[in-house]
Amino acid sequence: MKRRGSGGRHLKRKPAPAFWPIHRKEYVWTVKPIPGPHPIHRCIPLLIIVRDMLGLAKTAREARIIIKQGLVKVDGAVRRETRFPVGLMDVVTLEGTGSYRVLPTGKGLILHPIDEDESKFKLCRIENKTTVKGGRTQLNLHDGRNLLLGEDEEDVYRTLDVVMLEVPSQNLLGHIKLGKGVYAIVTGGKNTGRHGRIVSVEEAEGKKRRRFEVLMESPKGEEFRTILDYVFAVGDEEPLISLPEAG
């Protein structure tokens, strides 16, 4: 039997992800996200976004009212579940307030303001390719979405490439093939949040592709390294999305 606080609907504030902007000692419990497109350590519950990050409510009750009224959209779809998990590259739109894209920084996930045109699409990384009934190929994306390919498209896409989707329709708008010269942002490790152009991908025999070392160059000309698993392409030569200045 699970202890209260270790599972189910409950989560104590102290073990909650460090980047959640909540007071750790003021209260014992906080909002636990429901199972969804992003794991708990890489997401923010919708209630915390409305109350603590955007300051649109002073209490959880007020935040619930805003969300239940259907005033909040995630990737173009109205979300009324206060514990819905919002994560990397998700587009959050609040009626009368504006739109934001969830991006990584050295301190965790943030809400980055975007304009109306940019709120109409989302970038999703291909985490896996699977074969489904009928022999068709399906792309498994980082946010839990699945994209079924046509027979002539199966060899076009590779794991860790990025697709550009219209939201909420999920129409395919574009494809960023991961490789040298591509603009990308780092989503993990000590360089989380830094972005720049890929200078080289150093393949190593015996290493899994995701562990290949990547050399990147920031807009300021500074070079830094990460691994392929932490690289999220955001444009072929220039970023398709707006990014925080630090890079």
Helices and strands as residue ranges (DSSP letters): E 10-12, E 29-31, G 40-42, E 43-45, H 46-48, I 49-53, H 60-68, E 72-74, E 77-78, E 85-87, E 91-94, E 98-105, E 108-114, G 118-120, E 121-131, E 137-141, E 146-148, E 162-166, E 172-176, E 183-186, E 195-202, G 209-211, E 213-217, E 223-227, G 228-230, E 231-235
